[in-house]
Amino acid sequence: MALNLTQRLIVAPDSAVGRYRPAARVAAITGVIFVFAGLVKFIFHHWELNAFRSFGLPWPSALEIAAGVLEMIGGVLLVLRRWVVPTAGVLAATMVVAIAASGIGHGDVIPSLTLAPALLIAMIYLLAIAGAGARAH
């Protein structure tokens, strides 16, 4: 049972994304973008922390660090095309929060209403390709 679930949620989707060249490119490109976005949260910590505070989110310091870690680890996993479904799902959720809190709620156009929606669309695309690959197995 667990092996079947792992096969359907991890192995088959990863394989599908790896086999389909456009999806593999999207995973690699967005993965690199996420790694850099995560690094920014540590390199420019005070600037990012002030931004997170201004969004009105609870626990801004913890959320900034969590977002940075998720983006960096998620980005590496996308580049490697490993755990695509859970990774794309988590990163899509972080982009929804970025769009809502920073873009819509705070009025930040760049990157929250430009790059974040593009990354959200890319994550949805990867989930669709991965899902189709899982269903094909």
ABEGO torsion letter per residue (X at the ends): XAAAAAAAAAAAAAAAAAABAAAAAAAAAAAAAAAAAAAAAAABAAAAAAAAAAAGBBGAAAAAAAAAAAAAAAAAAAAAGBGAAAAAAAAAAAAAAAAAAAAAAAGBAOAAAAAAAAAAAAAAAAAAAAAAAAAAX
